Amino acid sequence: MENIQLDHTAHETSEKKYSLSLLLHDISVPMNIGSVFRIADALGVEKIYLTGESLTPPNSKINKTSRSTEKYVPYVYEKDPLRILQTLKSFGYKILSLEITTASVAIDKIEIHPENKICLILGAESSGVSQQLLNESDSCVHIPMLGKNSSMNVATACAIAVYELTKRLGG
């Protein structure tokens, strides 16, 4: 059987969404915001919360990188991330920060069940998740790193983390 590459017209869309939201705090690179929208669309994230100094659509660099997915993934901007976290907690969301800490757990080892509702916090490109947001988190998760560098691009880390979490939520 011949293996032929398919084009975009062969793609079948799905309305499936997971009980997984992303909170992006102080993300200042528009291409990272656009990439996160694209990841969220591809992997069934229910909503994106942009907080602090994070850039927001409409923005030509966000739009170019997102390939218009900001039109399909619900999002909201709120300066104060704590307001969003308080609301999500009141709705039973488990708050996870993607950050290496003294108590962080490898993302493939965190206990997640299909009935869980999760908000994953992603922090600033240079400084990561702030201590204030770490303090509000139920748990911190990290991606095990084998190389000399201890971090990766926020959008790349987001893709790995969201993929791992959605597998555990029933993906």
Residue pairs with C-beta under 8 A, 6 or more apart in sequence:
14 44
16 44
17 44
17 45
17 46
18 43
18 44
18 45
18 46
18 165
18 166
18 169
18 170
18 171
19 46
19 93
19 116
19 117
19 118
19 169
20 44
20 45
20 46
20 117
20 118
20 119
20 120
20 162
20 165
20 166
20 169
21 45
21 46
21 47
21 48
21 49
21 88
21 93
21 118
21 119
21 120
22 36
22 40
22 45
22 47
22 48
22 49
22 119
22 120
22 121
22 122
22 158
22 162
23 48
23 49
23 51
23 81
23 84
23 85
23 119
23 120
23 121
23 122
24 33
24 36
24 48
24 49
24 50
24 51
24 54
24 122
25 51
25 52
25 54
25 81
25 121
25 122
25 123
25 124
25 129
25 130
25 133
26 51
26 52
26 53
26 54
26 123
26 124
26 127
26 130
27 33
27 36
27 50
27 54
27 55
27 122
27 123
27 124
27 125
27 154
28 53
28 54
28 55
28 124
28 125
29 55
29 125
29 154
30 55
30 59
30 61
30 62
30 65
31 61
31 62
31 65
31 155
32 125
32 153
32 154
32 155
33 50
33 54
33 55
33 56
33 57
33 59
33 62
33 65
33 66
34 61
34 62
34 63
34 64
34 65
34 66
34 67
34 70
35 65
35 66
35 155
35 158
35 159
36 48
36 122
36 154
36 155
36 158
37 48
37 57
37 62
37 65
37 66
37 69
37 70
37 73
37 75
38 65
38 66
38 67
38 69
39 45
39 155
39 158
39 159
39 162
40 48
40 69
40 73
40 162
41 69
41 72
41 73
43 159
43 162
43 163
43 166
43 171
44 166
44 171
45 73
45 162
46 74
47 73
47 74
47 75
47 76
48 73
48 74
48 75
48 76
49 75
49 76
49 77
49 78
49 81
49 84
49 119
50 56
50 75
50 76
50 77
50 78
51 77
51 78
51 79
51 80
51 81
51 84
52 79
52 81
54 77
55 62
56 62
56 75
56 77
57 63
57 66
57 70
57 75
58 70
62 70
63 70
76 84
78 84
81 121
81 133
82 132
82 136
84 119
85 95
85 119
85 133
85 136
88 95
88 117
88 119
89 95
91 117
92 117
93 117
93 118
93 119
94 116
94 117
94 118
94 119
94 138
94 139
95 118
95 119
95 121
95 136
95 137
95 138
95 139
96 110
96 118
96 119
96 120
96 121
96 137
96 138
96 139
96 140
96 141
96 165
97 120
97 121
97 123
97 129
97 133
97 134
97 137
97 139
97 140
97 141
98 107
98 120
98 121
98 122
98 123
98 129
98 140
98 141
98 142
98 143
98 157
98 158
98 161
99 121
99 123
99 128
99 129
99 134
99 140
99 141
99 142
100 128
100 140
100 142
100 150
100 151
101 134
101 140
101 142
103 140
104 139
104 140
104 141
104 142
105 139
105 140
105 141
105 142
106 141
106 142
106 143
106 144
107 141
107 142
107 143
107 160
107 161
107 164
107 165
108 144
108 164
110 139
110 141
112 118
112 165
112 168
112 169
113 168
114 168
114 169
114 170
116 169
118 165
118 169
120 158
120 161
120 162
120 165
121 129
121 133
121 137
122 129
122 154
122 157
122 158
123 129
123 130
123 133
123 154
124 130
125 153
125 154
128 151
129 137
129 140
134 140
141 161
143 152
143 157
143 160
143 161
145 151
145 152
151 157
163 171
